[in-house]
Amino acid sequence: QLQLVESGGGLVQPGGSLRLSCAASGFTLGYYAIGWFRQAPGKEREGVSGISSSGGRTMYADSMKGRFTISRDNAKNTVYLQMNSLKPEDTAVYYCAAERTIYNSDYVPPFHDYTYWGQGAQVTDSS
């Protein structure tokens, strides 16, 4: 059974950093592009970042460029989201999602095109 589990969330002060992890089980992560998303209270879910199955191509939402970094370790079946210079408006539940892209290892799907989802990890501003 394909499963994604996010971890690493928590309380963070403005300007602080967190690293989220997305661990995959039940499938080979190396065949899937991974996206990170977030949903703040009272707001719609938005795309944060995406990474191709090879790790060779990444994309970011404009408001995260320069602050967030996505990476992956296929040998560990894990994708990471390093978040720096956090702001109160980054408070949200963060989700990872997977989309099979076996025919193109450098393809990053658009944010609306992910099929498998984790349960989410809460990131909260502590100020």
Residue, then its C-alpha position, 0 to 999 in steps of 0.5 A: q500500500l502506497q503511503l506518504v508520512e510527513s514529519g519534522g513539523g512543530l513550533v518555530q519562531p519568526g526567522g527560524s528554520l525547520r526541515l520537513s521530511c516526507a517518507a515513502s513506503g509501499f512503493t519506489l520513490g525514485y519513480y515519482a515526482i514529489g510536491w510539497f503543499r500547505q494549507a493555512p487556516g481558512k485558506e485554500r491549499e497551495g503549492v509550495s515546491g516540487i521535485s522531479s523523480s531524479g532530483g534534477r529539476t525543482m520548482y517553487a512557488d514565488s513566495m518561497k523562492g530563496r527561503f525553501t529548498i526541496s531535495r530528495d534521497n531516493a536511497k532513503n525513500t525520503v524527500y525533504l523541505q528545508m524552510n528558512s527565514l520562516k514568517p508567521e504567514d508560513t503557519a500551515v499544515y504541510y503536505c507532501a504528494a506523489e505523482r508517478t513520472i516513470y517515463n520522464s525522470d526530469y519532469v515536475p508536474p504542475f501543482h494540480d496534478y498529484t495523486y497520492w497524498g500524506q496526512g500532513a505536518q503542522v508548522t506553527d509560528s510561536s510568536 
